[in-house]
Amino acid sequence: MTLNGDLQRLIDTECAKANTHNVILRIESGNGQVRFKGSAGAAGPEAPFAIASISKMFTATLILQLADEGLIDLNQTVQSLLSTVDLSALHVVKGVDYGPSLSVRQLIHQTSGLADYYASNLSADLKQNIDRSFDLHDVLQMTRALPPQAAPDSGRSYYSDTNYQLLGAVIEAVTSQTFDQALQSRICEPLGLRETAVLNDDAGLPIYYKSQSLNVPRTLASMGPDGGILSTMDDLLTFLRAFIQGQLFNPENAAQIRQWNRLFFPFQYGYGVMRIKLPRWMTLFRATPELIGHSGASGSFAFHAPGPDIYLIGTFNQTDAPQRPISFMLKALRIIERHGISKH
């Protein structure tokens, strides 16, 4: 069977599993030798979909652009940039109020230790199809009601969507644009991304929790900078290439973007980007490719495997198995390897 035939069979096999309603996959190698776009189930490969936390890569890019232009300093406190927002009592650890002193760098690197507002009843409500809009005030209120994860700079990253909601507010304050306007003018228009925007009434492909279709467009749109962008596989491929190749910000930023911190297994975290490298004991002592990019709670993924120089993008649109793309991407890379496709 051809490479594309084997990749399509992989998608079909995944889509036949329980609680799987659609799968889409886009793969391309840096040298163009591999080009695949496929789908299975109730989805076409051109369909727009909610990219969930892949949105954080776009938000991080905007922050790095503002830093490049001298409009912000990554070590600057968020409070100094958000003069109309009170961050006091947002992040109290052992009696110390860290809220007003949190820096932009701590937010983008997920080292603030802030509670994750999504871990409030919002997550449970979403799975029960309860749709509601919320803004930054609501996000801070939800965050204050949760216990902090850690004090800032505690030696690792602690995943928190609150960090990226605050970064979205910074972008709006500094640019005097809405987050979507900044996204369009600074990323989408320069790259020619015509199908990428903050969600509105159109949530793209249906997202499921097990067998239940979730109709929560207001919730998804409110996630904005932390998880509320709609895009397509083609647009994401263009963006991911530009991000990995340092086309959207000063190439000198590439090194600090890849300051990997331990997150939660098997992920490490940089500046708005994840790294996956499975230990050999998990793979019968067979080396697995390094993956750099981001995934989302809906089973969305956009990663680059630098070893073979392969880009992998797609989604399961399924919220009950967010780590499922990891094994799926590794299976796809093994198929490509078996077909003898080389980097050069």
C-alpha positions as CSV (number, residue, x, y, z in Angstrom):
1,M,0.0,0.0,0.0
2,T,1.1,3.6,-0.6
3,L,2.1,5.9,2.2
4,N,-1.0,8.0,1.8
5,G,-3.1,4.8,1.8
6,D,-1.5,3.6,5.0
7,L,-2.1,7.0,6.6
8,Q,-5.7,6.9,5.6
9,R,-6.1,3.5,7.0
10,L,-4.6,4.8,10.3
11,I,-7.3,7.5,10.4
12,D,-10.1,5.0,9.6
13,T,-8.9,2.7,12.3
14,E,-8.9,5.5,14.9
15,C,-12.3,6.7,13.8
16,A,-13.7,3.2,14.3
17,K,-12.9,3.3,18.0
18,A,-15.5,4.0,20.7
19,N,-16.7,7.6,21.1
20,T,-14.9,8.8,18.0
21,H,-17.1,10.7,15.6
22,N,-14.5,12.3,13.3
23,V,-10.7,12.5,12.8
24,I,-8.8,14.8,10.5
25,L,-5.1,14.7,9.8
26,R,-2.6,16.8,7.8
27,I,1.0,15.8,7.4
28,E,3.7,17.5,5.5
29,S,7.5,17.2,5.5
30,G,9.8,20.1,5.3
31,N,11.1,19.0,1.9
32,G,7.6,18.4,0.5
33,Q,8.3,14.7,0.0
34,V,5.4,13.8,2.3
35,R,2.0,15.5,1.7
36,F,-1.1,14.0,3.2
37,K,-4.5,15.4,4.0
38,G,-7.3,13.0,5.1
39,S,-10.4,12.6,7.2
40,A,-12.8,9.9,8.5
41,G,-16.2,10.1,10.0
42,A,-18.5,13.1,9.8
43,A,-15.8,15.6,8.8
44,G,-14.0,16.7,5.7
45,P,-10.3,17.7,5.7
46,E,-11.0,21.3,4.9
47,A,-13.4,21.8,7.8
48,P,-12.7,24.6,10.3
49,F,-12.4,23.4,13.9
50,A,-11.9,24.8,17.4
51,I,-8.1,24.5,17.9
52,A,-8.5,24.7,21.7
53,S,-5.2,25.4,23.5
54,I,-3.2,25.5,20.3
55,S,-4.5,29.1,20.6
56,K,-1.8,29.7,23.1
57,M,0.9,29.5,20.4
58,F,-0.8,32.5,18.7
59,T,-1.1,34.4,21.9
60,A,2.6,33.7,22.7
61,T,3.6,34.9,19.3
62,L,1.7,38.2,19.8
63,I,3.4,38.8,23.1
64,L,6.8,38.1,21.6
65,Q,6.1,40.6,18.8
66,L,5.2,43.3,21.3
67,A,8.4,42.5,23.2
68,D,10.4,42.8,19.9
69,E,8.9,46.2,19.3
70,G,9.8,47.4,22.8
71,L,6.1,47.9,23.7
72,I,6.4,45.5,26.6
73,D,9.2,43.9,28.6
74,L,8.8,40.2,29.4
75,N,10.0,40.9,32.9
76,Q,7.5,43.7,33.4
77,T,4.7,43.1,35.8
78,V,1.3,42.4,34.3
79,Q,-0.3,44.8,36.8
80,S,1.7,47.7,35.3
81,L,0.3,46.9,31.9
82,L,-3.3,46.4,33.1
83,S,-4.0,49.6,35.1
84,T,-7.7,49.1,35.2
85,V,-7.5,45.5,36.5
86,D,-6.9,44.7,40.2
87,L,-4.7,41.7,40.5
88,S,-4.4,41.8,44.3
89,A,-5.5,38.7,46.2
90,L,-5.4,36.8,42.8
91,H,-2.5,34.6,43.8
92,V,-1.9,34.2,47.6
93,V,0.5,31.5,48.6
94,K,1.2,31.0,52.4
95,G,0.0,34.5,53.1
96,V,2.1,36.2,50.4
97,D,0.1,38.0,47.7
98,Y,2.0,37.5,44.4
99,G,-0.8,38.8,42.1
100,P,0.5,42.4,41.6
101,S,4.1,41.2,41.1
102,L,3.4,38.5,38.4
103,S,5.5,39.1,35.3
104,V,4.6,38.6,31.6
105,R,7.4,36.0,31.4
106,Q,5.9,34.0,34.2
107,L,2.6,33.9,32.4
108,I,3.9,32.9,29.0
109,H,6.2,30.3,30.5
110,Q,3.4,29.0,32.8
111,T,5.6,29.5,35.9
112,S,3.3,31.8,37.8
113,G,1.7,29.0,39.7
114,L,-1.7,30.6,39.3
115,A,-4.8,28.4,39.6
116,D,-6.4,27.4,36.3
117,Y,-9.9,29.0,36.0
118,Y,-10.9,26.2,33.7
119,A,-10.6,23.8,36.7
120,S,-13.6,25.6,38.3
121,N,-17.1,24.4,37.5
122,L,-16.6,25.7,34.0
123,S,-15.0,22.4,32.9
124,A,-17.9,20.3,34.3
125,D,-20.5,22.7,32.9
126,L,-19.0,22.4,29.4
127,K,-19.3,18.6,29.5
128,Q,-22.9,19.0,30.5
129,N,-23.6,21.3,27.5
130,I,-24.1,24.4,29.7
131,D,-23.1,27.3,27.5
132,R,-22.2,30.8,28.9
133,S,-20.1,33.8,28.1
134,F,-17.5,35.1,30.5
135,D,-14.9,37.9,30.5
136,L,-11.6,38.6,32.3
137,H,-13.5,39.8,35.5
138,D,-15.2,36.4,35.6
139,V,-11.9,34.6,35.0
140,L,-10.2,36.4,37.9
141,Q,-13.2,35.7,40.1
142,M,-13.1,32.0,39.3
143,T,-9.3,31.9,39.8
144,R,-9.5,33.6,43.2
145,A,-12.0,30.9,44.3
146,L,-9.5,28.1,43.6
147,P,-6.4,27.1,45.6
148,P,-3.1,28.2,44.0
149,Q,-0.9,25.6,42.3
150,A,2.4,27.0,43.6
151,A,4.4,30.1,44.3
152,P,5.9,31.8,41.2
153,D,9.1,30.3,39.8
154,S,8.9,27.1,41.8
155,G,11.1,25.2,39.4
156,R,8.6,23.9,36.9
157,S,5.6,25.0,34.8
158,Y,2.0,24.7,36.1
159,Y,-0.5,24.7,33.3
160,S,-3.1,27.5,33.8
161,D,-5.4,29.0,31.2
162,T,-5.7,32.0,33.5
163,N,-2.1,32.9,32.5
164,Y,-3.2,33.2,28.8
165,Q,-6.4,35.1,29.6
166,L,-4.2,37.7,31.3
167,L,-1.8,37.8,28.3
168,G,-4.8,38.4,26.0
169,A,-5.7,41.4,28.2
170,V,-2.1,42.6,27.9
171,I,-2.3,42.4,24.1
172,E,-5.5,44.3,24.1
173,A,-4.3,47.0,26.4
174,V,-1.0,47.6,24.6
175,T,-2.3,47.4,21.0
176,S,-5.7,49.2,21.7
177,Q,-7.2,46.4,19.6
178,T,-9.4,43.4,20.5
179,F,-7.5,40.1,20.7
180,D,-9.1,39.1,17.4
181,Q,-8.1,42.3,15.7
182,A,-4.5,41.9,16.9
183,L,-4.6,38.3,15.7
184,Q,-5.7,39.3,12.2
185,S,-3.4,42.3,11.7
186,R,-0.2,40.7,13.2
187,I,-0.5,37.0,12.2
188,C,-3.3,36.1,9.9
189,E,-2.9,38.9,7.3
190,P,0.9,38.6,7.0
191,L,0.6,34.8,6.7
192,G,-2.5,34.8,4.5
193,L,-4.6,32.8,7.0
194,R,-8.1,33.3,5.7
195,E,-9.9,30.7,7.9
196,T,-8.4,31.6,11.3
197,A,-10.2,33.8,13.8
198,V,-11.6,34.0,17.3
199,L,-14.7,31.8,17.5
200,N,-18.1,33.5,17.2
201,D,-21.4,31.8,16.5
202,D,-19.7,29.2,14.3
203,A,-17.8,26.6,16.4
204,G,-16.7,24.6,13.3
205,L,-16.7,20.8,13.6
206,P,-18.9,19.6,16.5
207,I,-17.0,18.8,19.7
208,Y,-18.0,15.8,21.7
209,Y,-17.8,14.6,25.2
210,K,-18.0,10.8,24.8
211,S,-21.2,10.4,22.7
212,Q,-22.7,13.8,23.5
213,S,-22.3,16.7,21.0
214,L,-21.4,19.9,22.8
215,N,-23.1,23.1,21.6
216,V,-21.1,25.7,23.6
217,P,-20.1,28.5,21.2
218,R,-20.3,31.3,23.9
219,T,-18.0,29.3,26.2
220,L,-15.5,28.6,23.4
221,A,-15.5,32.2,22.2
222,S,-14.9,33.5,25.7
223,M,-11.7,31.4,25.9
224,G,-10.1,33.6,23.2
225,P,-6.4,33.8,23.9
226,D,-6.2,30.6,25.9
227,G,-8.3,28.3,23.7
228,G,-10.9,30.1,21.6
229,I,-9.5,30.2,18.1
230,L,-11.1,28.6,15.0
231,S,-8.9,27.5,12.2
232,T,-8.3,24.8,9.5
233,M,-5.5,22.3,9.0
234,D,-4.0,24.3,6.1
235,D,-3.9,27.5,8.1
236,L,-2.4,25.8,11.1
237,L,0.3,24.2,8.9
238,T,1.2,27.7,7.6
239,F,1.3,29.1,11.1
240,L,3.2,26.2,12.6
241,R,5.9,26.4,9.9
242,A,6.3,30.2,10.5
243,F,6.4,29.7,14.3
244,I,9.0,26.9,14.2
245,Q,11.1,28.7,11.7
246,G,11.0,32.0,13.7
247,Q,9.4,34.0,10.9
248,L,6.9,35.8,13.2
249,F,9.3,37.2,15.8
250,N,13.0,37.9,16.4
251,P,14.8,34.7,15.7
252,E,16.9,35.4,18.9
253,N,13.7,34.5,20.8
254,A,13.9,30.9,19.6
255,A,16.3,29.9,22.3
256,Q,14.2,31.2,25.2
257,I,11.0,29.8,23.6
258,R,12.6,26.4,24.1
259,Q,13.5,26.8,27.8
260,W,11.8,23.6,28.6
261,N,10.2,23.1,32.1
262,R,8.6,20.0,33.4
263,L,4.9,20.3,33.1
264,F,2.8,17.1,33.5
265,F,3.8,13.8,31.9
266,P,4.8,13.5,29.1
267,F,4.8,17.2,28.4
268,Q,7.4,19.9,28.9
269,Y,6.6,23.6,28.5
270,G,8.4,26.6,26.9
271,Y,7.0,29.9,25.9
272,G,3.5,29.0,24.6
273,V,4.8,25.7,23.2
274,M,5.0,22.1,24.4
275,R,7.6,19.4,24.0
276,I,7.0,15.7,24.0
277,K,9.8,13.2,24.2
278,L,8.8,9.8,25.5
279,P,11.4,7.9,27.6
280,R,12.7,4.7,26.2
281,W,11.2,2.5,28.9
282,M,7.8,3.4,27.6
283,T,8.6,2.3,24.1
284,L,10.4,-1.0,24.6
285,F,13.6,1.0,24.6
286,R,13.0,2.3,21.0
287,A,13.8,5.9,20.4
288,T,10.8,8.1,19.6
289,P,10.9,11.4,17.8
290,E,10.8,14.7,19.7
291,L,7.6,16.7,19.1
292,I,7.3,20.4,19.5
293,G,4.0,22.3,19.2
294,H,0.8,22.3,21.2
295,S,-2.3,20.2,21.8
296,G,-5.7,21.0,23.1
297,A,-8.4,19.6,25.4
298,S,-10.5,18.8,22.4
299,G,-7.9,16.3,21.0
300,S,-6.5,19.0,18.7
301,F,-2.8,18.9,17.8
302,A,-0.2,20.9,15.9
303,F,3.3,19.5,16.2
304,H,6.7,19.5,14.4
305,A,9.0,16.5,14.6
306,P,12.4,18.1,14.0
307,G,14.3,14.8,13.6
308,P,12.5,13.8,10.4
309,D,11.2,17.4,9.8
310,I,7.6,16.4,9.7
311,Y,4.6,18.6,10.6
312,L,1.5,16.9,12.0
313,I,-1.8,18.7,12.4
314,G,-5.4,17.5,13.2
315,T,-8.1,16.9,15.7
316,F,-10.3,14.3,17.2
317,N,-12.9,16.8,18.5
318,Q,-13.3,14.7,21.6
319,T,-12.8,16.2,25.0
320,D,-12.6,12.9,27.1
321,A,-9.3,11.8,25.7
322,P,-7.1,14.9,25.3
323,Q,-3.8,12.9,25.2
324,R,-4.9,10.5,22.5
325,P,-3.1,12.5,19.8
326,I,0.3,11.5,21.2
327,S,0.1,7.8,20.3
328,F,-1.7,8.7,17.1
329,M,1.1,11.0,15.9
330,L,3.8,8.5,16.8
331,K,1.9,5.8,14.8
332,A,1.8,8.2,11.8
333,L,5.6,8.9,12.1
334,R,6.3,5.1,12.3
335,I,4.3,4.6,9.1
336,I,6.3,7.3,7.4
337,E,9.6,5.8,8.6
338,R,8.6,2.3,7.3
339,H,8.1,3.8,3.9
340,G,11.7,5.0,3.9
341,I,11.0,8.7,3.8
342,S,14.1,10.6,4.7
343,K,14.6,14.2,5.8
344,H,16.9,15.0,2.9
